[in-house]
Amino acid sequence: MSNNLDPLLFDLVEWIAKAPRTYADVMEAWRTSCPALPVWEDAVDRGLVTREHVPGRGTNVVVTPAGRRFLEAMKRQAETAN
């Protein structure tokens, strides 16, 4: 199901997929206090990203298999819209 947050979710998931991101980096860049724009929370709730503990390095945020499928679906949707 698509919603109005999908473009922002795509941006977040794509950004995380491009390079390793620490939890602190993600929170600095994406956390919001606006209840009408819960991008980080929605990405976690939908299972698109997850936190992963890396021994000796802390917590990273990684894209899940569902997140990779979401990216591919959004890319296909964009291609058919053009």
N, C-alpha and C positions, 0 to 999 in steps of 0.2 A: 504494500500500500504506500502510495506516495503522499507526501505532505509538503507544506510550505518550508519546512526546515531542510528538505533533502539537498538543495544546493549548498547550504552551509555544512551539512553533514558530509557531503562529498568533499568539500574543501578541507575539512578537518581530517577525514580518513585518508585522503590522498596525501596530505602534508605528513601525517604520521608514517604512511607507507614509504615515503621517499627516503627516510633516514631514521636511524635510531633516535628516539625522543625520550628524555627523562620525564617522569611524572611532573617534576617541578617546571620543566620547560612547557609542557602541555598546559598546565594550570596557569602559568603566567600568560600564555598566548590565548587561551580559549575559555577559561572559566568566566562566567558572567554572574552578576547578582540580579539580573533581570529575569523574573519568572516567566516572562513571555518569550524568552529566547534561550532555552535550556539546551544548547548544542552539545556540550560535553555530556550532560546527564542523559540526553536522548541517545547519543552514540553508545554509551555504556548500557543503557536499558535495552537497546535493540541488539546488543551483542556484536556491534561493529568493531569495537576496540576493547582491550582488557589491559589490566596492569599485570606485570610480570616481574617478580623479584629476580635480580641478577646478583649472585653472591659477590660481595666485595665492591659492588657498584651502585646498589640501591634499587630503585623501582623504575622500570621502563614501561612505556605504553606501547602496545603492539596492535597491529591490525589482525583481527580474527579471520578465519575462513569466510564467515558471513560478511565481514567487512570487505574482503576482496571480491566476493560475489556482488555486493552492493556497488562497488566501484565499476565493475564490468557492466552491470545493468545500467548504471547512470551514463556510462560512455556510449553504450549502444543506443540508449534513448536519445542522447544528444546527436548522434550520427543520423538517426532516422528523422530527427526534427529539421535537419539542414537540407 
